[in-house]
Amino acid sequence: MKKILIIEDDKHLNKGLSIALEKNYEVISTFTINDAQNFIDDSDLILLDMNLPDGDGLEIIKYTRKISTIPIIVLSAINLEAYIISSIELGADDYLTKPFSLGILEAKIKRTFEKIASCDLNLFKKDGLDFNFNENTFYVDDKNIELTRTEAKILYYLIKNKSQVITKELLFDFVWGIDDEFIDQNTLSVNISRIRNKLKPYDPIGTVFGVGYKWQF
């Protein structure tokens, strides 16, 4: 379960947020900068008030960005454009002015986690393999390799589902579409063979005989 760190000195607001968010997340409730610093490394997202008893919320943003890329959503009564810009420039991911809608906050939290998950799925780096599906760049031992669009789609699907054995039918349908009658079924095995050759000396694609393939890294 994702952990949300609340840094808010208004005890009523802090408690209300905690109760609302505990339905879907693990919540860590703090009231000061000093207390919050003990939990940043162990959290997945920060909800940050700006006016805190022991300092300005901007201090937390600067401190956090030195050690982590954890997303930060600011919750503040300060509605000054310059202050909002400063928060964003220092590394805050979003800014909500008080009073705010709980529904909007929950939607922003959900969307933030979805964006992180989407980004993570499009990047793969392990041992000598470094793939960026957003930029369509693929490196093996720091050497760029060229993949066709079809090869990249096959590679992406295998990595995305790396904990599962992927049947040939599922992979074929994802790459070419279930209704495509003009693709020879042997085309899949040919493309798998080409990918394996391009990824040498690594061999991350395993064959599950009679079923399909599995990403082994």
Secondary structure, DSSP 4 states (H G I P E B T S, - for coil): --EEEEE---HHHHHHHHHHHTTTSEEEEE-SHHHHTTTGGG-SEEEE-SEETTEEHHHHHHHHHHH----EEEEES---HHHHHHHHHHT-SEEEESS--HHHHHHHHHHHHHHHHHHHHTEEEETTEEEETTTTEEEETTEE----HHHHHHHHHHHHTTTSPEEHHHHHHHHH-TT--SS-THHHHHHHHHHHHHTTT---EEEETTTEEEE--
